[in-house]
Amino acid sequence: MGRKPLKDQRRKEILEALYRCLLEKSYSETSIKDIGRKAGLNPAMLHYYFESKEDILINLVDSIYEEHRRAFEKRLRELQEMGLEARGLVREILRYFNENVTCDKKLQKVFFEIWEVALHNRNVSERVKRIYREWIDGLSRIFNETIGPCPDADNLALAAVAFQEGVGIFSVFFRFRRDYTRALLEGFQERILEML
C-alpha cells in the first residue's frame, strides 16, 4: 500500500527534474543522467518509473496541463460566484491566463522547448495539439456561454490563444518586462472583447 504513493512521488520528482533541466538547456542536450541528478536518483532508476526520456517529457506535458487546468477551473468557479457581467467575466478569465500562463517566463521557456520537440516527434506533437484544442474549445465555449452565441467564437478563441502563446515566447526571447507583456496582452484582448 505504501509503494504507490512513493512511486507517485518519485514520478513527480522526475517530472520536476526535467522541468528544471529545460530551464537550463535544451531537451536535446538534456540526458537521462541530467534528469536523474536533478531528481536525486540513480539515472538507471528512471527507467523503473518511465519508459524513456520521451515518456518523461510527455508526462511532463500532461502534468503541466493538468495542474493549470485544475487551477483554472477553481478560478473560473470563483469568478462565476462573483456575479460579474459577461464581458467582465471573460476579461478576468483572460487576465487569469495572462498572469498564470503567458507571463510565467519559466513556463514559457519550458514550453518553447516542448514545441521544438513537438515539431519532430509525433507523440509529443499529438499531446501538445490536444492541449491547444482543449484550450481553444474551452475559450470558445466560455465566449458563447457568457457573451451569447457568436459565430466567430472559435476563430476569436484561436486568435486569443495564438496571440497569448506568441507574446509568451516573445517575452522570453526578447526579455520583455512583465508589465509590458501584460499591457500588450490586455490591449489585444480588449479588441477580442469588442468583436464578441
Secondary structure, DSSP 8 states (H G I E B T S, - for coil): --HHHHHHHHHHHHHHHHHHHHHHS-TTT--HHHHHHHHTS-GGGHHHH-SSHHHHHHHHHHHHHHHHHHHHHHHHHHHHHTT--HHHHHHHHHHHHIIIIIT-HHHHHHHHHHHHHHTT-HHHHHHHHHHHHHHHHHHHHHHHHHH---TTHHHHHHHHHHHHHHHHHHHHHTT--HHHHHHHHHHHHHHHHHH-
